Amino acid sequence: MKDFTSRLLLILSVAAAQVSFMACLSKSFVERDDAILFDDIVTNQNDEQADEPAYNPTTGRFIAPANGTYRVENSGPLFVHLMRNEDIVASGTNHDDKFETTSCNAVLILKKGEIIWVRLKHGIVFGGSPSHYSAFSGFMLAPTS
Ligand SMILES: *[C@@H]1O[C@H](CO)[C@@H](O)[C@H](O)[C@H]1NC(C)=O
């Protein structure tokens, strides 16, 4: 019975979590050591703060709208760091000049206001719409107090 109740609470809390985003690059991005501005929005849902999008395409930053467990991911060429505030939480690289794909992802327990972004360390991130070669996405798995 205890197991059933905890499973039910988990299902209810997952159903209540409505924070998700996916943004892609409409064209290649060549700035160095700066936030990649994923400008082509596929999903941008924030039921925690309905007036604020979860992801801001003008800054390239996702700001956690509530305490919770989140899954975030970046995929695309070439050499990238997945950033939590000013810290690297995951990296992806193929260390060459070809358009090979790399990806990095993380599961994080975030406090409201923490910032997730993708920093281009070196090279060019290949982008194009509607093909969406490169994407930055994430969602809240479950809220925490
Ligand atoms: C979020 O977490 C922080 C730090 O653990 C806590 O101080 C704050 O009260 C929490 N906020 C909510 C809305 O639960």
The ligand as a Gaussian input file, in Angstrom:
#p B3LYP/6-31G(d) Opt

LIG

0 1
 C       13.549000      26.212000      -3.032000
 O       14.717000      25.708000      -2.420000
 C       15.370000      26.668000      -1.612000
 C       16.691000      26.085000      -1.148000
 O       16.585000      24.729000      -0.801000
 C       14.447000      27.017000      -0.444000
 O       15.063000      27.988000       0.372000
 C       13.142000      27.578000      -0.988000
 O       12.229000      27.816000       0.064000
 C       12.524000      26.613000      -1.981000
 N       11.398000      27.266000      -2.637000
 C       10.180000      26.724000      -2.703000
 C        9.145000      27.537000      -3.400000
 O        9.905000      25.620000      -2.235000

